[in-house]
Amino acid sequence: MKDRSIKLFFNFFLIPLMLIIVMFLWYGFLNNLKIEAVSIKSSILTLIILDLVNLIILFFTKSTKKSLLIITIFLFVLVIINQYKMIYMSTPLFISDVNFLQNYKNITTFTGNSFFKVTWEIFSKSFIFIIGFIVIIFLINKVNVDFDRKNVWYKSLISFIIFTLFIIFSSLFKNFTLKLVYQDVVRKLDIYDGYNELYGYYGLVGGMYYQYLNNLVSIKPDGYSEDKAKKLEESISGSRGDIEGANIVVILSESFFDISKLDKNITFDKEATKNFNLLKKKGKTIQMLSPVFGSMTSNVSFELLTSTNTTYFDEGYVPYLDLYKDFSKRPSLVYELKKAGYDTTLILGSDSYNSKDIMKSIGFNNYLLKNDKKYRKGRYVSDSYLGDVLIDNLKGHNKKFVMLETMQAHMPYEKNKYQEYDLKVKKSDLSQENQDVMLSYAQGIYDADLMLKRVYDYIEKQNDKYILLFFGDHLPLLKNKDYKQVYDYLDYFNTNNSLVNTFRKYNTEALVLSNFDLDIEFPRYLGYDMLLNTIVHKLDVEVEPYFTYTYETSKKLPVYNHYVLVTNNGKLEKNFSKEEKKIIKERSYVTYKEFIKR
């Protein structure tokens, strides 16, 4: 009995604790974190979760040896998968990534030809930690305890119920758990690492559970009532604009950025964004604040089409995946245009989220996925080809809303991405490796710039009215062969002002062009949630109160994302004023009513 008790102590305390410690040290080592502290409360929570899973598996295995081996192997694989994501996307693994990783094409999109090289790098750096897992496996074998299924079924059932509460019904005690376990955060999220340092403090399992809790949006905001939200929407009356029958063309250009801003460190023999800069004189330029950096284009698209700011969700939340599982209709500017008689078309160069049904529910009549291999330039379908597809879809005389999302300029950026280059590096103080990254990126936006001119030239010759909206969704994720951020070597992003550095990581530009006199005054700075909404409010189109409410309240707020606020005169802030917080709170009520409470 005494021997069995000791073995149980090993199986349900000592071995899980060893796994937690090895994973904690391994994560910190692989991600270059200084191990200064660890959350005791999060470690206890992780221990409880591992024990619950152990008891559940015991019902099927009847042996602690088998159940703990399953858990150990699972945790080992979890660390490895997490590291792949850290290398390729600079963010740790989230539970919601299961939705994304279900499509194996998404993995190959990000890993490309470097998968085996990265695998070798991860394992070669992890020798001591692999030894640690081997020692744990040896210990598991030595302290095995067998169970009769009749004696373990009720323990497994109770564990299953508790574990279900942890995962399925987490929203019932979300705030309680956050305050009890996660209130001792000692580091703020960093612009380069996102959740990286937080995971280094809470551990991989504890960090994933923390992010999972923050992803739960089903909890009502404090003070919410449906009547209150409805009254807020109806409190602001709007009027229709006076622009009749204008076709709207939106080009979301993958990672498009004016690379000339980096000329202190690198210049090219040709201006990569020549047409974009020339067309600024014919149109209106708006400084944008993107909700994301380096990836997650879908969140930019969501903000643009729904006029909803993603700061009302957690940093890792992907509304298209997490909010539209039922494919039900929610507020959408596409749907408003559709009701007004517009033919709505979406053209994609890639679809990482299998979003066809989602886009149909958002209001697109036509969904065109154009990723034909024969039209690729580099790894992805060329902007030139997608420009042709776009122009073909503009022909005809119906009121049209056509949105194109390009893909050519997507990461990774490698010298061998293109067989031929139209640009050459003229001058640079970067290493050759980092120059190759910048050249690969520059070629992508050079081609996007050519496509922009071709589309505008077509529109300019048409008799029907056209409004063309062109913008980059976010800045590129510039990593070299050693997976180090090229941003670390670019002066533009490394000033003495950390708030300026943050802003510049999320600052893109939008260009609005037309073939008629477009009388729209845009503010100097905008978030993507207000970009299309501002245009639609100038059309002779009636919209739901939600859009008028968000449009009008945005005039009283700075432009904002999770990291920075910027006023219309360009002043950067970290926090909202008391009055701004009140408006933000009220907008959270309206967001909950329209998007979450269905």
C-alpha positions, 0 to 999 in steps of 0.5 A: 500500500505504501509503495502504491501511494508513493507511485501515485504521488509520482504519477499525479504530482512529481511527474506532471510537475517535471513535465511542466518544468521541462516545458517551461525551460524549453519554451524559454530557451527556444524563444530566447526569453530570460527566465526571471519568474514563473507563475505559481498559480498558472503552474498549479492550474496546469498541474490540475489540468494534466491530472484531470486528463490523466484520470480521463485517459486511465479509464481507457488504458487502465495503466498510469504508464500508458496514460502518462506516456500519451500525455508526455508525447502530446506535450512534446508534440505541442512544444514542437508545433508551437515552435513552428508557429513561433518561427514562421508567424512570431506568435505562439500557438492558440487553441483556436489555431485548430480551425486554421491547421485543419487545412494542411495547405495553410501549413505548406503556405507558411513553411514552404521549402524550409520545413525540414531545415526548421525541423532540424534546427528545432531538434538540434537546439533541443537535445538537453530537453529531449533528454529530459523527456526521455528521463521522464518516460523512463521514470513513468515506466518505473512507477507504473500503477495498474487500475481496474476499470471498475475502480476508476470509472467514477474518478474518470467521470468526475475528471471528465466533468471538471475538465469539461467545465474548464474548456466547454463551460469556461465562460461561466467562470471566466472572470473568476479564473482570470482574477484568481490565476492570471492577475499576476501578469508581470510583463506587457505584451510586446510588439515583436513577440505578442503573447510570447513573453506571457507564455514564457511566464504562464507556461505553454499550457497555462498561456494557451488556457489564458488566451482561450479564456480571453477568446471567449466573447459570449459573456455580456459586457458589464452593464449590458442590456439589449434595450440599452444597446438598441437605444444607443444605435437609434440615438444617432440619426443619419442621412443618405449620401448623394453619390448615386450608382457608383461602382466600388472596387476594393483592392486589399494588397497583401503586405503593401507598404511604401518601402521608400520609408526605409531608404536610410538602410536600403534603396533600389534602382527603381521606385517600387511604389512609383504609381502609388505615389504618383496617384496620390496626387489624383486621389486621397491618401489616408494614414491607416492603423491596422489591427494586425502586424505581419499576418491575420489578413482576415481581421483586416477584412472583418473590420473593413466589411463589418465596421467593427473594431477587433479590439473588442476581441482578444488579440488572437481572436479570428472572427471569421473562424470563431464568430461565423461558425453558424454562417448566420447573417451579421451586420455587413456593409456588403449586405447593405450594398447588396440590399441597395441593388449592388452585385457583390463579388469577392476575388481571392488569391488564396483562402486560408480559412475556407471562407466561402460560406462565411463570405456568402453569409456576409453578403457576397453574391459571387465568390471567386478563388483564383489560385491557378498554378499556371498563373503563379509568380513566385509561390503565389498567384500573380497580382498581374493575373488577379488584376486581369480577373478584376477588370473582367469582373468590372465589365458590364453596367450593373452597380458593382461592389468588387473586392480583391485580396491579393497574395503574391507579396505574401511571406516568406521572402527569399531570394529564390522566390522569383526567377527574375527581378525587375529591381536591384539593390542600389545601396544598403547597410544591411547584411546580404541575407537581409538585403535578399529578404528586402529585395524579395519583398520589394518585387512583390509590391513592385508588381502590386504597384503595376497592377494598381496602375492598370486597374486605375487606367481601366476605370479612368476610361469608363463612363460609369462612376467608379470609386477605387479603394487600394490599401495594404492590409498590414506590414510584412513579416520580414524574417531572414534565413535564421528567422530573425526579424529584419525590422531589428536592423531598420532605423525607421522602426527603431527610434528612441520613442517606443510609442512611435515604433509601435505605431509604425509597425501598424501604420499602412496607407489607403488610397482612394481614387475615382473617375469623377469628382469625389466629394468625400473629406476623409480624416487624416487617420482612420482604422479599417473599421471606418474606411469602407463605412465612410465611403458608403455613408456618402452613397445614396444607400440606406444602411442599418442604424448600427453602421450610422452609430459606429460611423458617428461615434468614431468621430469622437474617438482616436483611431485605435488598436490593441497597442496604440491610439492616434488622434487626427492630428497625429498625436500618439496616446496609450490610454483613452480619456474618461469620455472616450472610455464611455463611448468604447464601453457603449460600442462594446454593448452594440458589438455584443448585440449585433455580433455575439448575442444571436 
